[in-house]
Amino acid sequence: MSDESPFKGQTGLRRVWNAFHYSLAGLRAAYLAEDAFRQEVLLATLLIPLAIFLAPHGVGLALMVGSVLLVLIVELLNSAIEATVDRISLDSHPLAKRAKDIGSAAVLLALLNVLAIWACVLFG
């Protein structure tokens, strides 16, 4: 199809292998270029071992670790939105601001989710 990306077309294990390397490149790019992602990785390196130590049971541990990983996931998506908006134009525009603000709000909700889940697991 002419509407498809010219980068599509790999199938099977080759596609999985390529996707894995693209994902690693994305993690590397986010870590090198995004201060917020680096800060959240640092937070995760502190909180995940703490969760292993503090979690009263397996489900609590899964919820605590999962909530921290969700922050990293949402930050990656927010960074992708910001990079895309900046690629389109660096000019100030209400829709660009809205897109960036909504991405930031998603990160805030993910962080509040960590607080809520940790409080529920640790304090019942």
DSSP file (Angstrom, degrees, kcal/mol; ACC not computed):
  #  RESIDUE AA STRUCTURE BP1 BP2  ACC     N-H-->O    O-->H-N    N-H-->O    O-->H-N    TCO  KAPPA ALPHA  PHI   PSI    X-CA   Y-CA   Z-CA
    1    1 A M    >         0   0    0      0, 0.0     3,-0.8     0, 0.0     0, 0.0   0.000 360.0 360.0 360.0 140.8    0.0    0.0    0.0
    2    2 A S  T 3   +     0   0    0      1,-0.2     0, 0.0     4,-0.0     0, 0.0   0.682 360.0  62.1 -75.5 -17.4    1.3    3.5   -0.8
    3    3 A D  T 3  S+     0   0    0      2,-0.1    -1,-0.2     3,-0.0     2,-0.1   0.605  86.5  95.2 -82.7 -11.5   -0.1    4.9    2.5
    4    4 A E  S <  S-     0   0    0     -3,-0.8     0, 0.0     1,-0.1     0, 0.0  -0.441  87.4 -97.6 -81.5 153.7    2.2    2.6    4.6
    5    5 A S    >   -     0   0    0      1,-0.1     3,-1.4    -2,-0.1    -1,-0.1  -0.419  23.3-132.2 -64.7 140.2    5.5    3.6    6.0
    6    6 A P  T 3  S+     0   0    0      0, 0.0    -1,-0.1     0, 0.0    -2,-0.0   0.631 105.7  66.2 -68.9 -10.6    8.5    2.4    3.8
    7    7 A F  T 3  S+     0   0    0      2,-0.1     3,-0.4     3,-0.0     2,-0.1   0.553  85.6  87.2 -87.4  -8.6   10.0    1.2    7.1
    8    8 A K    <   +     0   0    0     -3,-1.4     3,-0.1     1,-0.2    -4,-0.0  -0.452  51.2  82.6 -81.1 162.2    7.3   -1.4    7.5
    9    9 A G        +     0   0    0      1,-0.5    -1,-0.2    -2,-0.1     2,-0.2   0.127  50.9 117.3 132.6 -23.3    7.7   -4.8    6.0
   10   10 A Q        -     0   0    0     -3,-0.4    -1,-0.5     4,-0.1     2,-0.3  -0.509  43.0-173.5 -72.1 145.6    9.8   -6.9    8.2
   11   11 A T    >>  +     0   0    0     -2,-0.2     3,-0.8    -3,-0.1     4,-0.8  -0.857  37.0   6.7-132.9 169.3    8.0  -10.0    9.6
   12   12 A G  H 3> S-     0   0    0     -2,-0.3     4,-1.7     1,-0.2     3,-0.4  -0.198 121.3 -13.6  64.6-145.9    8.6  -12.8   12.0
   13   13 A L  H 3> S+     0   0    0      1,-0.2     4,-2.8     2,-0.2    -1,-0.2   0.807 133.0  61.2 -64.1 -30.9   11.6  -12.9   14.3
   14   14 A R  H <> S+     0   0    0     -3,-0.8     4,-2.5     2,-0.2    -1,-0.2   0.902 105.0  48.4 -63.1 -40.3   13.4  -10.2   12.3
   15   15 A R  H  X S+     0   0    0     -4,-0.8     4,-2.8    -3,-0.4    -2,-0.2   0.915 112.4  48.2 -64.9 -43.3   10.6   -7.7   13.1
   16   16 A V  H  X S+     0   0    0     -4,-1.7     4,-2.3     2,-0.2    -2,-0.2   0.922 112.5  49.0 -63.3 -44.5   10.8   -8.7   16.8
   17   17 A W  H  X S+     0   0    0     -4,-2.8     4,-1.9     2,-0.2    -2,-0.2   0.923 113.8  45.9 -61.2 -46.2   14.6   -8.3   16.8
   18   18 A N  H  X S+     0   0    0     -4,-2.5     4,-2.5     1,-0.2    -2,-0.2   0.920 111.7  51.6 -63.1 -43.6   14.4   -4.9   15.1
   19   19 A A  H  X S+     0   0    0     -4,-2.8     4,-2.4     1,-0.2    -1,-0.2   0.887 107.5  53.6 -61.4 -39.1   11.6   -3.7   17.4
   20   20 A F  H  X S+     0   0    0     -4,-2.3     4,-2.2     1,-0.2    -1,-0.2   0.926 110.8  45.8 -61.0 -45.2   13.7   -4.7   20.4
   21   21 A H  H  X S+     0   0    0     -4,-1.9     4,-2.2     2,-0.2    -2,-0.2   0.871 111.2  51.8 -68.3 -36.7   16.6   -2.6   19.2
   22   22 A Y  H  X S+     0   0    0     -4,-2.5     4,-2.2     2,-0.2    -1,-0.2   0.895 109.6  51.3 -64.0 -38.6   14.3    0.4   18.4
   23   23 A S  H  X S+     0   0    0     -4,-2.4     4,-2.4     2,-0.2    -2,-0.2   0.919 109.5  48.5 -64.7 -43.8   13.0    0.1   21.9
   24   24 A L  H  X S+     0   0    0     -4,-2.2     4,-2.6     1,-0.2    -1,-0.2   0.900 110.6  51.8 -61.8 -40.1   16.4    0.1   23.4
   25   25 A A  H  X S+     0   0    0     -4,-2.2     4,-2.7     1,-0.2    -1,-0.2   0.889 109.3  50.8 -63.2 -38.5   17.3    3.1   21.2
   26   26 A G  H  X S+     0   0    0     -4,-2.2     4,-2.5     2,-0.2    -2,-0.2   0.908 110.4  48.0 -65.3 -42.8   14.2    4.9   22.5
   27   27 A L  H  X S+     0   0    0     -4,-2.4     4,-2.4     2,-0.2    -2,-0.2   0.920 113.6  47.9 -62.5 -43.4   15.1    4.2   26.1
   28   28 A R  H  X S+     0   0    0     -4,-2.6     4,-2.4     2,-0.2    -2,-0.2   0.925 112.2  49.0 -62.7 -45.4   18.6    5.4   25.5
   29   29 A A  H  X S+     0   0    0     -4,-2.7     4,-2.4     1,-0.2     5,-0.3   0.910 112.3  48.1 -62.7 -43.1   17.4    8.6   23.8
   30   30 A A  H  X S+     0   0    0     -4,-2.5     4,-2.3     1,-0.2     8,-0.3   0.915 112.6  48.8 -64.5 -42.1   14.9    9.4   26.6
   31   31 A Y  H  < S+     0   0    0     -4,-2.4    -2,-0.2    -5,-0.2    -1,-0.2   0.904 117.0  41.4 -65.5 -40.1   17.6    8.9   29.2
   32   32 A L  H  < S+     0   0    0     -4,-2.4    -2,-0.2    -5,-0.2    -1,-0.2   0.835 126.5  30.6 -76.3 -32.4   20.1   11.1   27.4
   33   33 A A  H  < S+     0   0    0     -4,-2.4     2,-0.6    -5,-0.2    -2,-0.2   0.656 106.3  69.6-104.4 -17.5   17.8   13.8   26.3
   34   34 A E     X  -     0   0    0     -4,-2.3     4,-2.0    -5,-0.3     5,-0.2  -0.887  50.5-170.0-116.3 109.5   15.0   14.0   29.0
   35   35 A D  H  > S+     0   0    0     -2,-0.6     4,-2.5     1,-0.2     5,-0.2   0.904  91.0  54.3 -58.8 -43.6   15.8   15.3   32.5
   36   36 A A  H  > S+     0   0    0      1,-0.2     4,-2.3     2,-0.2    -1,-0.2   0.896 107.1  50.7 -61.2 -40.5   12.4   14.3   33.8
   37   37 A F  H  > S+     0   0    0     -7,-0.2     4,-2.3     2,-0.2    -1,-0.2   0.915 109.8  50.1 -64.5 -42.3   12.9   10.7   32.6
   38   38 A R  H  X S+     0   0    0     -4,-2.0     4,-2.3    -8,-0.3    -2,-0.2   0.914 111.0  49.6 -61.2 -42.2   16.4   10.5   34.3
   39   39 A Q  H  X S+     0   0    0     -4,-2.5     4,-2.4     1,-0.2    -2,-0.2   0.903 112.0  47.7 -63.6 -40.3   14.8   11.8   37.5
   40   40 A E  H  X S+     0   0    0     -4,-2.3     4,-2.4     2,-0.2    -1,-0.2   0.832 108.7  53.7 -72.8 -31.1   12.1    9.2   37.3
   41   41 A V  H  X S+     0   0    0     -4,-2.3     4,-2.4     2,-0.2    -1,-0.2   0.916 109.8  49.0 -64.4 -42.5   14.6    6.4   36.6
   42   42 A L  H  X S+     0   0    0     -4,-2.3     4,-1.2     2,-0.2    -2,-0.2   0.930 110.9  50.0 -60.9 -45.1   16.4    7.5   39.7
   43   43 A L  H  X S+     0   0    0     -4,-2.4     4,-3.1     1,-0.2     3,-0.4   0.910 110.7  50.0 -58.5 -42.8   13.2    7.5   41.7
   44   44 A A  H  X S+     0   0    0     -4,-2.4     4,-2.5     1,-0.2    -1,-0.2   0.880 105.7  55.7 -64.9 -38.4   12.4    4.0   40.3
   45   45 A T  H  < S+     0   0    0     -4,-2.4    -1,-0.2     1,-0.2    -2,-0.2   0.760 116.0  39.1 -68.0 -21.9   15.9    2.7   41.3
   46   46 A L  H  X S+     0   0    0     -4,-1.2     4,-1.3    -3,-0.4    -2,-0.2   0.870 119.6  43.4 -87.7 -44.4   15.1    3.8   44.9
   47   47 A L  H  X S+     0   0    0     -4,-3.1     4,-2.8     2,-0.2     5,-0.2   0.856 105.8  58.6 -75.7 -36.2   11.4    2.9   45.1
   48   48 A I  H  X S+     0   0    0     -4,-2.5     4,-2.1     2,-0.2    -1,-0.2   0.949 110.1  42.4 -64.7 -48.1   11.5   -0.6   43.5
   49   49 A P  H  > S+     0   0    0      0, 0.0     4,-1.8     0, 0.0    -1,-0.2   0.901 114.4  53.3 -62.1 -36.2   14.0   -2.1   46.0
   50   50 A L  H  X S+     0   0    0     -4,-1.3     4,-2.7     1,-0.2     5,-0.2   0.899 107.2  51.4 -62.3 -39.9   12.1   -0.3   48.8
   51   51 A A  H  X S+     0   0    0     -4,-2.8     4,-2.9     1,-0.2    -1,-0.2   0.901 107.0  53.0 -63.1 -40.8    8.9   -2.0   47.5
   52   52 A I  H  < S+     0   0    0     -4,-2.1    -1,-0.2     1,-0.2    -2,-0.2   0.884 114.9  42.4 -61.7 -37.1   10.6   -5.4   47.6
   53   53 A F  H  < S+     0   0    0     -4,-1.8    -2,-0.2    -5,-0.2    -1,-0.2   0.874 124.0  34.2 -75.1 -39.2   11.6   -4.7   51.2
   54   54 A L  H  < S+     0   0    0     -4,-2.7    -2,-0.2    -5,-0.1    -3,-0.2   0.731  84.1 111.0 -93.2 -24.6    8.3   -3.2   52.4
   55   55 A A     <  -     0   0    0     -4,-2.9    67,-0.1    -5,-0.2     3,-0.1  -0.290  54.7-152.6 -61.7 129.5    5.6   -5.1   50.4
   56   56 A P  S    S-     0   0    0      0, 0.0     2,-0.3     0, 0.0    -1,-0.2   0.732  72.4  -2.6 -75.3 -21.4    3.5   -7.3   52.7
   57   57 A H  S  > S-     0   0    0      1,-0.1     4,-2.3     0, 0.0     5,-0.2  -0.951  82.6 -86.6-160.0 174.5    2.6   -9.8   50.0
   58   58 A G  H  > S+     0   0    0     -2,-0.3     4,-2.4     1,-0.2     5,-0.2   0.861 121.0  49.8 -61.0 -41.2    3.0  -10.6   46.2
   59   59 A V  H  > S+     0   0    0      2,-0.2     4,-2.5     1,-0.2    -1,-0.2   0.918 111.3  49.7 -66.7 -42.2    0.0   -8.6   45.0
   60   60 A G  H  > S+     0   0    0      2,-0.2     4,-2.7     1,-0.2    -2,-0.2   0.911 111.0  50.0 -60.9 -42.5    1.1   -5.5   47.0
   61   61 A L  H  X S+     0   0    0     -4,-2.3     4,-2.9     2,-0.2     5,-0.3   0.926 110.4  49.9 -61.3 -44.9    4.6   -5.8   45.5
   62   62 A A  H  X S+     0   0    0     -4,-2.4     4,-2.6     1,-0.2    -2,-0.2   0.912 112.7  46.9 -61.6 -42.5    3.2   -6.1   42.0
   63   63 A L  H  X S+     0   0    0     -4,-2.5     4,-2.1     2,-0.2    -2,-0.2   0.917 114.1  47.1 -65.3 -43.2    1.0   -3.0   42.6
   64   64 A M  H  X S+     0   0    0     -4,-2.7     4,-1.4     2,-0.2    -2,-0.2   0.941 118.0  40.1 -65.9 -47.8    3.8   -1.0   44.1
   65   65 A V  H  X S+     0   0    0     -4,-2.9     4,-2.6     1,-0.2     5,-0.2   0.917 114.9  53.5 -67.7 -42.7    6.4   -1.9   41.4
   66   66 A G  H  X S+     0   0    0     -4,-2.6     4,-2.1    -5,-0.3    -1,-0.2   0.872 106.0  52.6 -60.6 -38.2    3.8   -1.6   38.6
   67   67 A S  H  X S+     0   0    0     -4,-2.1     4,-1.2     2,-0.2    -1,-0.2   0.880 110.5  47.8 -66.8 -36.2    2.8    1.9   39.7
   68   68 A V  H  X S+     0   0    0     -4,-1.4     4,-1.3     2,-0.2     3,-0.4   0.920 111.9  49.0 -69.0 -43.6    6.4    3.0   39.5
   69   69 A L  H  X S+     0   0    0     -4,-2.6     4,-2.3     1,-0.2    -2,-0.2   0.853 104.2  61.1 -64.3 -32.8    6.9    1.5   36.1
   70   70 A L  H  X S+     0   0    0     -4,-2.1     4,-2.8     1,-0.2     5,-0.2   0.871  99.1  56.3 -61.6 -36.1    3.7    3.2   34.9
   71   71 A V  H  X S+     0   0    0     -4,-1.2     4,-2.4    -3,-0.4    -1,-0.2   0.928 108.1  47.6 -59.9 -44.3    5.3    6.5   35.7
   72   72 A L  H  X S+     0   0    0     -4,-1.3     4,-2.2     2,-0.2    -2,-0.2   0.912 112.3  49.5 -63.9 -41.6    8.2    5.7   33.4
   73   73 A I  H  X S+     0   0    0     -4,-2.3     4,-2.1     2,-0.2    -2,-0.2   0.938 112.5  46.2 -62.3 -47.6    5.9    4.5   30.6
   74   74 A V  H  X S+     0   0    0     -4,-2.8     4,-2.7     1,-0.2    -1,-0.2   0.884 111.0  53.4 -65.1 -37.7    3.8    7.6   30.8
   75   75 A E  H  X S+     0   0    0     -4,-2.4     4,-2.7    -5,-0.2    -1,-0.2   0.893 107.0  52.2 -64.2 -39.0    6.9    9.8   30.8
   76   76 A L  H  X S+     0   0    0     -4,-2.2     4,-2.1     2,-0.2    -2,-0.2   0.926 111.8  45.9 -61.7 -43.8    8.1    8.1   27.7
   77   77 A L  H  X S+     0   0    0     -4,-2.1     4,-2.3     2,-0.2    -2,-0.2   0.907 112.4  50.9 -65.6 -40.7    4.8    8.8   26.0
   78   78 A N  H  X S+     0   0    0     -4,-2.7     4,-2.6     1,-0.2    -2,-0.2   0.919 110.1  49.6 -61.5 -43.6    4.9   12.4   27.2
   79   79 A S  H  X S+     0   0    0     -4,-2.7     4,-2.6     1,-0.2    -1,-0.2   0.879 109.6  51.9 -63.4 -37.7    8.4   12.8   25.8
   80   80 A A  H  X S+     0   0    0     -4,-2.1     4,-2.3     2,-0.2    -1,-0.2   0.908 110.1  48.8 -65.5 -41.0    7.3   11.4   22.5
   81   81 A I  H  X S+     0   0    0     -4,-2.3     4,-2.7     2,-0.2    -2,-0.2   0.941 112.5  48.2 -61.8 -47.3    4.4   13.8   22.3
   82   82 A E  H  X S+     0   0    0     -4,-2.6     4,-2.6     1,-0.2    -2,-0.2   0.909 111.8  49.1 -61.8 -42.4    6.7   16.8   23.2
   83   83 A A  H  X S+     0   0    0     -4,-2.6     4,-2.0     2,-0.2    -1,-0.2   0.898 112.2  48.7 -64.4 -39.5    9.3   15.7   20.6
   84   84 A T  H  X S+     0   0    0     -4,-2.3     4,-1.9     2,-0.2    -2,-0.2   0.929 111.9  47.9 -65.7 -45.1    6.6   15.4   17.9
   85   85 A V  H  X S+     0   0    0     -4,-2.7     4,-2.1     1,-0.2    -2,-0.2   0.928 113.4  48.0 -60.9 -44.8    5.1   18.8   18.7
   86   86 A D  H  < S+     0   0    0     -4,-2.6    -1,-0.2     1,-0.2    -2,-0.2   0.838 108.8  54.8 -65.9 -32.3    8.5   20.4   18.7
   87   87 A R  H  < S+     0   0    0     -4,-2.0    -1,-0.2    -5,-0.2    -2,-0.2   0.877 108.2  49.1 -66.8 -37.5    9.4   18.6   15.3
   88   88 A I  H  < S-     0   0    0     -4,-1.9     2,-0.3     1,-0.3    -2,-0.2   0.935 133.9 -27.1 -68.2 -46.2    6.3   20.1   13.8
   89   89 A S     <  -     0   0    0     -4,-2.1    -1,-0.3    -5,-0.2     4,-0.1  -0.915  35.0-151.5-169.3 141.3    7.0   23.6   15.0
   90   90 A L        +     0   0    0     -2,-0.3    -4,-0.1    -3,-0.2    -3,-0.1   0.438  68.7 113.6 -91.8  -2.4    8.8   25.5   17.7
   91   91 A D  S    S-     0   0    0      1,-0.1     2,-0.3    -5,-0.1     5,-0.1  -0.373  80.3-102.9 -66.5 147.2    6.3   28.3   17.3
   92   92 A S        +     0   0    0      4,-0.1    -1,-0.1    -2,-0.1    -2,-0.1  -0.578  52.4 164.4 -71.7 129.3    4.0   29.0   20.2
   93   93 A H     >  -     0   0    0     -2,-0.3     4,-2.5     1,-0.1     5,-0.2  -0.993  44.6-127.2-148.3 140.4    0.5   27.6   19.5
   94   94 A P  H  > S+     0   0    0      0, 0.0     4,-2.4     0, 0.0     5,-0.1   0.862 111.5  49.7 -58.2 -36.8   -2.5   26.9   21.7
   95   95 A L  H  > S+     0   0    0      2,-0.2     4,-2.5     1,-0.2     5,-0.2   0.875 110.0  50.6 -71.1 -35.6   -2.8   23.3   20.4
   96   96 A A  H  > S+     0   0    0      2,-0.2     4,-2.3     1,-0.2     5,-0.2   0.926 112.2  47.6 -64.7 -43.8    0.9   22.6   21.0
   97   97 A K  H  X S+     0   0    0     -4,-2.5     4,-2.9     2,-0.2     5,-0.2   0.914 111.3  51.1 -62.0 -43.2    0.6   24.0   24.5
   98   98 A R  H  X S+     0   0    0     -4,-2.4     4,-2.7    -5,-0.2     5,-0.2   0.931 110.0  49.2 -61.0 -45.7   -2.6   21.9   25.1
   99   99 A A  H  X S+     0   0    0     -4,-2.5     4,-2.0     1,-0.2    -1,-0.2   0.924 115.0  44.0 -60.3 -44.8   -0.8   18.7   23.8
  100  100 A K  H  X S+     0   0    0     -4,-2.3     4,-2.3     2,-0.2    -1,-0.2   0.900 114.0  49.8 -68.1 -40.5    2.2   19.3   26.1
  101  101 A D  H  X S+     0   0    0     -4,-2.9     4,-2.4     2,-0.2    -2,-0.2   0.889 110.4  50.2 -65.3 -39.2    0.0   20.2   29.1
  102  102 A I  H  X S+     0   0    0     -4,-2.7     4,-2.0    -5,-0.2    -1,-0.2   0.909 110.5  49.9 -66.8 -41.2   -2.1   17.1   28.7
  103  103 A G  H  X S+     0   0    0     -4,-2.0     4,-1.7    -5,-0.2    -2,-0.2   0.913 111.5  49.1 -60.9 -42.5    1.0   14.9   28.5
  104  104 A S  H  X S+     0   0    0     -4,-2.3     4,-2.3     1,-0.2    -2,-0.2   0.890 108.2  53.7 -63.9 -39.5    2.3   16.6   31.6
  105  105 A A  H  X S+     0   0    0     -4,-2.4     4,-2.6     1,-0.2    -1,-0.2   0.872 104.9  55.0 -62.7 -37.2   -1.0   16.1   33.4
  106  106 A A  H  X S+     0   0    0     -4,-2.0     4,-2.0     2,-0.2    -1,-0.2   0.903 108.2  48.5 -63.2 -40.6   -0.8   12.3   32.5
  107  107 A V  H  X S+     0   0    0     -4,-1.7     4,-2.4     2,-0.2    -2,-0.2   0.923 110.2  51.9 -64.4 -43.6    2.6   12.2   34.2
  108  108 A L  H  X S+     0   0    0     -4,-2.3     4,-2.6     1,-0.2    -2,-0.2   0.924 109.7  48.8 -58.6 -45.3    1.2   14.0   37.3
  109  109 A L  H  X S+     0   0    0     -4,-2.6     4,-2.1     1,-0.2    -1,-0.2   0.884 109.6  52.4 -63.2 -37.6   -1.7   11.5   37.5
  110  110 A A  H  X S+     0   0    0     -4,-2.0     4,-1.6     2,-0.2    -1,-0.2   0.902 110.6  47.8 -64.2 -40.0    0.8    8.6   37.2
  111  111 A L  H  X S+     0   0    0     -4,-2.4     4,-1.8     2,-0.2    -2,-0.2   0.908 111.6  49.1 -67.0 -41.7    2.9   10.1   40.1
  112  112 A L  H  X S+     0   0    0     -4,-2.6     4,-2.5     1,-0.2    -2,-0.2   0.850 106.6  58.1 -64.2 -33.3   -0.3   10.6   42.2
  113  113 A N  H  X S+     0   0    0     -4,-2.1     4,-2.8     2,-0.2     5,-0.3   0.887 102.7  53.3 -61.7 -40.5   -1.2    7.0   41.4
  114  114 A V  H  X S+     0   0    0     -4,-1.6     4,-2.8   -47,-0.2     5,-0.3   0.950 110.0  47.6 -58.7 -49.0    2.1    5.9   43.0
  115  115 A L  H  X S+     0   0    0     -4,-1.8     4,-2.4     1,-0.2    -2,-0.2   0.927 114.1  46.6 -58.5 -46.1    1.3    7.8   46.1
  116  116 A A  H  X S+     0   0    0     -4,-2.5     4,-2.5     2,-0.2    -2,-0.2   0.927 115.1  44.8 -64.8 -45.8   -2.2    6.3   46.3
  117  117 A I  H  X S+     0   0    0     -4,-2.8     4,-2.9     2,-0.2     5,-0.3   0.934 114.1  48.7 -66.2 -45.6   -1.2    2.7   45.6
  118  118 A W  H  X S+     0   0    0     -4,-2.8     4,-2.8    -5,-0.3     5,-0.3   0.916 112.8  48.8 -61.0 -42.0    1.8    2.8   48.0
  119  119 A A  H  X S+     0   0    0     -4,-2.4     4,-2.6    -5,-0.3     5,-0.3   0.924 112.8  47.5 -63.5 -44.0   -0.5    4.3   50.8
  120  120 A C  H  X S+     0   0    0     -4,-2.5     4,-1.3     4,-0.2    -2,-0.2   0.923 116.3  43.5 -63.3 -44.3   -3.1    1.7   50.2
  121  121 A V  H  < S+     0   0    0     -4,-2.9    -2,-0.2    -5,-0.2    -1,-0.2   0.926 122.1  37.1 -68.6 -43.9   -0.7   -1.2   50.2
  122  122 A L  H  < S+     0   0    0     -4,-2.8    -2,-0.2    -5,-0.3    -3,-0.2   0.824 130.5  27.0 -81.0 -31.5    1.4    0.0   53.2
  123  123 A F  H  <        0   0    0     -4,-2.6    -3,-0.2    -5,-0.3    -2,-0.2   0.380 360.0 360.0-115.6   2.7   -1.4    1.5   55.4
  124  124 A G     <        0   0    0     -4,-1.3    -4,-0.2    -5,-0.3    -3,-0.1   0.482 360.0 360.0  74.7 360.0   -4.4   -0.6   54.3
